[in-house]
């Protein structure tokens, strides 16, 4: 690797991750779709081409006509929350993530705190904290005598409140100190620059968040620059081998992204990291989503799942008939799903990238 830096002009707008158990957005009365913590999948948007991933903002690809009745799912927070909950119920993402934490995370963090009495952890988009606490439990087990400072960047006040409640109810958090910052990743960077601070971290995790940043390489580059000499950066995204990749590479230009999201998968990260001369490890986490109900006309849960899969509000009712037909056909194909015992299981695999300092 030649060690060439990323040419990534200034980052616009920002954020953020949502990610995984308990990280659905809160029902706030005032909200900015760009700062919604998206759980488990993230709002997939237009495929990012090589030059876009190594450059500035990720533009939309041929957005639907202004006359189109299709709207992005993030424009209706209540509907989004409903669709996300159905996704959680029907997917094995929880089990997949838990498996990674149990089997691989101990090796990932094996040397981050060597010789240290204090370990600093940064959670980008910590949501309600469920995954954060699992990560912290592994760090604490590896370094039982160390003090752990866990800083959380999270723009949702409601999610921060839930996180604090979770901490208050949890046990075995001795020697772990928490600090919450109600801000986006972009705002965090701006604040650090304004305060002329460059705080270093032993472990940084960015889970299911890169769909929402306008400049993916710059975001990764900035947080990677904050790693200590033995630190690690953990990134989790939808897998480049998943059904999401197949569906979104083909139909992103037909979905109403409305500049709220951008599609990126774990398959896109290696070339970005290679261009910066960074070392990393990749992990594939198999997971599936039962989408059988999507093929039963009038099934409410099926309609919610279709909304989630296409990032479209009321996809069944608002999508042009031909687009709906094509998407439904695509969802049954081997590139997206597997049919077993009369049920259709969407490939919901995730990719994990662990970046070295």
Buried (B, 14 or more C-beta within 10 A) or exposed (E): EEEEEBEBEEBEBBBBBBBBBBBBBBEBEEBBBBBBBBBBBBBBBBBBEEEBBBBBBBBBBEBBEEEEEBBBBBEBBEBBBBBBBBBBEBBBBBEBBBBBBEEBBEEBBEEBBEEBEEBBBBBBBBBBBBBBBBBBBBBBEBBEEBBBBBBBBBBBEBBBEBBBEBBEEEEEBEBBEBEBBEBBBBBBBBEBEEEEEEEBBBBBBBBBBBBBBBBBBBBBBBBBEBBBEBBBBBBBBBBBBBBBBBBBBBBBBBBBBBBBBBBBBBBBBBEBBBBBEBEBEBBBBBBBBBBBBBBEEEBEBBBBBBBBBBBBBBBBEBBEEEBBEBBBEBBBEEBBBEEEEEBBBBBBBBBBBBBBB
